[in-house]
């Protein structure tokens, strides 16, 4: 098994946790104080049990005095237990308040940081794995917080208090308790650090399993179409078997240590009991002191036994949290530069100046592309698959940063403006629109969040969504399913077009926007698209001749370069050019 390489440290996890706790820090300190008081009272109670048994064991002539002393001692014990109960319950209320608030804040913070990562980040990570990381980090905080408040603080105070009380009675027993605690906790600490690497392996395997499951569920249709259920089941079995092996190894390690610790505590308890009995027989301690020592040791044994789980839970919690913290410490690939301002668009002119881009140094996609698209001009972007068309439009949206050159909108470098303002001025209708699992009304309104219901419906009518929406039982309040799965491809595209109509941005990008529409549906919305494109700078990736011929200009790309750039009529004059050859290969109204 390989050790997972994590870029974050335990201190990074604690720092991020503390940043979320700060808003409720006084409640946090109050909860710690209440559990410190609870443990102090737990140390105090056996002192009065000692007194009680000492009174019982001594023969007094005044029976009334004995009863009075016993009742007085029992009242004090009752008061201590009530005070312990009060401190514990109030501490639990405080912890509940902190954990609920901080867990929500951690999820919000993780979501905000993650959602601002780049397009490539989400292309390289399983959706299910990312969801799992966010959830595990919030649960890890709950686990670590519980252990700190409910276990570490009480244990520290109980050991300290026990040693102080017993030292005053019998220093030798106090030293024995201190030695036992030091050996026991040191062993657990060393083991837990050793086991951490295996906990990280389990955590990583769990994330992979969740990601694989999510990926298969998302692509269930492809699995059925390609009769790959058996193949995918085998892949999932291999992954879950790997996770089971990692988990079993980590659990077996813990079981071996538990057995060792149990043996150690049994031996120590025997020697301590034997030593205390000899002291009592020899008159060195009273029966009350004997009871006191036994109560302390039994309670301490339980707490020390729990210490192994404390350390284990802490390290498992940190292992769970570190996966998400790794992402939170990962700088965003696409950033707004300092003092960047909003983009102002007047004409909508787009200019590429010797733009170079590659996904990595060995894979160059665009090579020194230069082009000017005047404001309001409509261009078609065509070329064979892999020519760089989709990358061209993604760079305008700054989904990637350039390797060289610059892209300007109205003579302003898009790198010098905020990403938010840039994308506010661009409407994109993608080839395969993905919708939220929300209502149709909410999905269309995503184009402009402050749009009224009537404005949303008007955009839907223009995009010819209204026809199929009105046939639905809940109409615009119908939920569309995950990724819009309840709608057909053509219906999803019409929703995306309605969004663009509602947004009404000065720059419009249509990436095969009508590819999922049949001829009848396309003719229905063509007028809406024509209206939408008026007075807008429009870039269209298309293969339909009817769409291409309407464009003011055609840019032909191949191999990451612009090889032709002119009107439809002019490009046809060059019969040996790529466009001319593609035109000759046209079939059924499409460029091949």
GIMO-V600837 format. One record per residue. RES is the residue in three letters. SS is DSSP state (a for helix, b for strand, c for the rest). Layout:
RES & SS
RES & SS
This chain:
UNK & c
UNK & c
UNK & c
UNK & c
UNK & c
UNK & c
UNK & c
UNK & c
UNK & c
UNK & a
UNK & a
UNK & a
UNK & a
UNK & a
UNK & a
UNK & a
UNK & a
UNK & a
UNK & a
UNK & a
UNK & a
UNK & a
UNK & a
UNK & a
UNK & a
UNK & a
UNK & a
UNK & a
UNK & a
UNK & a
UNK & a
UNK & a
UNK & a
UNK & a
UNK & a
UNK & a
UNK & a
UNK & a
UNK & a
UNK & a
UNK & a
UNK & a
UNK & a
UNK & a
UNK & a
UNK & a
UNK & a
UNK & a
UNK & a
UNK & a
UNK & a
UNK & a
UNK & a
UNK & a
UNK & a
UNK & a
UNK & a
UNK & c
UNK & c
UNK & c
UNK & c
UNK & c
UNK & a
UNK & a
UNK & a
UNK & a
UNK & a
UNK & a
UNK & a
UNK & a
UNK & a
UNK & a
UNK & a
UNK & a
UNK & a
UNK & a
UNK & a
UNK & a
UNK & a
UNK & a
UNK & a
UNK & a
UNK & a
UNK & a
UNK & a
UNK & a
UNK & a
UNK & a
UNK & a
UNK & a
UNK & a
UNK & a
UNK & a
UNK & a
UNK & a
UNK & a
UNK & a
UNK & a
UNK & a
UNK & a
UNK & a
UNK & a
UNK & a
UNK & a
UNK & a
UNK & a
UNK & a
UNK & a
UNK & a
UNK & a
UNK & a
UNK & a
UNK & a
UNK & a
UNK & a
UNK & c
UNK & c
UNK & c
UNK & a
UNK & a
UNK & a
UNK & a
UNK & a
UNK & c
UNK & c
UNK & c
UNK & a
UNK & a
UNK & a
UNK & a
UNK & a
UNK & a
UNK & a
UNK & a
UNK & a
UNK & a
UNK & a
UNK & a
UNK & a
UNK & a
UNK & a
UNK & a
UNK & a
UNK & a
UNK & a
UNK & a
UNK & a
UNK & a
UNK & a
UNK & a
UNK & a
UNK & a
UNK & a
UNK & a
UNK & a
UNK & a
UNK & a
UNK & a
UNK & a
UNK & a
UNK & a
UNK & a
UNK & a
UNK & a
UNK & a
UNK & a
UNK & a
UNK & a
UNK & a
UNK & c
UNK & a
UNK & a
UNK & a
UNK & a
UNK & a
UNK & a
UNK & a
UNK & a
UNK & a
UNK & a
UNK & a
UNK & a
UNK & a
UNK & a
UNK & a
UNK & a
UNK & a
UNK & a
UNK & a
UNK & a
UNK & a
UNK & a
UNK & a
UNK & a
UNK & a
UNK & a
UNK & a
UNK & a
UNK & a
UNK & a
UNK & a
UNK & a
UNK & a
UNK & a
UNK & a
UNK & a
UNK & a
UNK & a
UNK & a
UNK & a
UNK & a
UNK & a
UNK & a
UNK & a
UNK & a
UNK & a
UNK & a
UNK & a
UNK & c
UNK & a
UNK & a
UNK & a
UNK & a
UNK & a
UNK & a
UNK & c
UNK & c
UNK & c
UNK & a
UNK & a
UNK & a
UNK & a
UNK & a
UNK & a
UNK & a
UNK & a
UNK & a
UNK & a
UNK & a
UNK & a
UNK & a
UNK & a
UNK & a
UNK & a
UNK & a
UNK & a
UNK & a
UNK & a
UNK & a
UNK & a
UNK & a
UNK & a
UNK & a
UNK & a
UNK & a
UNK & a
UNK & a
UNK & a
UNK & a
UNK & a
UNK & a
UNK & a
UNK & a
UNK & a
UNK & a
UNK & a
UNK & a
UNK & a
UNK & a
UNK & a
UNK & a
UNK & a
UNK & a
UNK & a
UNK & a
UNK & a
UNK & a
UNK & a
UNK & a
UNK & a
UNK & a
UNK & c
UNK & c
UNK & c
UNK & c
UNK & c
UNK & a
UNK & a
UNK & a
UNK & a
UNK & a
UNK & a
UNK & a
UNK & a
UNK & a
UNK & a
UNK & a
UNK & a
UNK & a
UNK & a
UNK & a
UNK & a
UNK & a
UNK & a
UNK & a
UNK & a
UNK & a
UNK & a
UNK & a
UNK & a
UNK & a
UNK & a
UNK & a
UNK & a
UNK & a
UNK & a
UNK & a
UNK & a
UNK & a
UNK & a
UNK & a
UNK & a
UNK & a
UNK & a
UNK & a
UNK & a
UNK & a
UNK & a
UNK & a
UNK & c
UNK & c
UNK & c
UNK & c
UNK & c
UNK & c
UNK & c
UNK & c
UNK & c
UNK & c
UNK & c
UNK & b
UNK & c
UNK & c
UNK & c
UNK & c
UNK & c
UNK & c
UNK & c
UNK & c
UNK & b
UNK & b
UNK & b
UNK & b
UNK & b
UNK & b
UNK & b
UNK & b
UNK & b
UNK & b
UNK & b
UNK & c
UNK & c
UNK & b
UNK & b
UNK & b
UNK & b
UNK & b
UNK & b
UNK & b
UNK & b
UNK & b
UNK & b
UNK & b
UNK & c
UNK & c
UNK & c
UNK & c
UNK & b
UNK & b
UNK & b
UNK & b
UNK & b
UNK & b
UNK & c
UNK & c
UNK & c
UNK & c
UNK & c
UNK & a
UNK & a
UNK & a
UNK & a
UNK & a
UNK & a
UNK & a
UNK & a
UNK & c
UNK & c
UNK & c
UNK & c
UNK & c
UNK & c
UNK & c
UNK & b
UNK & b
UNK & b
UNK & b
UNK & b
UNK & b
UNK & c
UNK & c
UNK & b
UNK & b
UNK & a
UNK & a
UNK & a
UNK & b
UNK & c
UNK & a
UNK & a
UNK & a
UNK & a
UNK & a
UNK & a
UNK & c
UNK & b
UNK & b
UNK & b
UNK & b
UNK & c
UNK & c
UNK & c
UNK & c
UNK & c
UNK & b
UNK & c
UNK & c
UNK & c
UNK & b
UNK & a
UNK & a
UNK & a
UNK & a
UNK & a
UNK & a
UNK & c
UNK & c
UNK & c
UNK & c
UNK & c
UNK & c
UNK & c
UNK & a
UNK & a
UNK & a
UNK & a
UNK & a
UNK & a
UNK & a
UNK & a
UNK & a
UNK & a
UNK & c
UNK & c
UNK & c
UNK & a
UNK & a
UNK & a
UNK & a
UNK & c
UNK & c
UNK & c
UNK & c
UNK & c
UNK & a
UNK & a
UNK & a
UNK & c
UNK & b
UNK & c
UNK & c
UNK & c
UNK & b
UNK & c
UNK & c
UNK & c
UNK & c
UNK & c
UNK & a
UNK & a
UNK & a
UNK & a
UNK & a
UNK & a
UNK & a
UNK & a
UNK & a
UNK & a
UNK & a
UNK & a
UNK & a
UNK & a
UNK & a
UNK & c
UNK & c
UNK & c
UNK & b
UNK & b
UNK & b
UNK & b
UNK & b
UNK & c
UNK & c
UNK & c
UNK & c
UNK & c
UNK & c
UNK & c
UNK & a
UNK & a
UNK & a
UNK & a
UNK & a
UNK & a
UNK & a
UNK & a
UNK & a
UNK & a
UNK & a
UNK & a
UNK & a
UNK & a
UNK & a
UNK & c
UNK & c
UNK & c
UNK & b
UNK & b
UNK & b
UNK & b
UNK & b
UNK & c
UNK & c
UNK & b
UNK & a
UNK & a
UNK & a
UNK & a
UNK & c
UNK & c
UNK & c
UNK & c
UNK & b
UNK & b
UNK & b
UNK & b
UNK & b
UNK & b
UNK & c
UNK & c
UNK & b
UNK & b
UNK & b
UNK & b
UNK & b
UNK & b
UNK & c
UNK & a
UNK & a
UNK & a
UNK & a
UNK & a
UNK & a
UNK & c
UNK & c
UNK & c
UNK & c
UNK & a
UNK & a
UNK & a
UNK & a
UNK & a
UNK & a
UNK & a
UNK & c
UNK & c
UNK & b
UNK & c
UNK & c
UNK & b
UNK & c
UNK & c
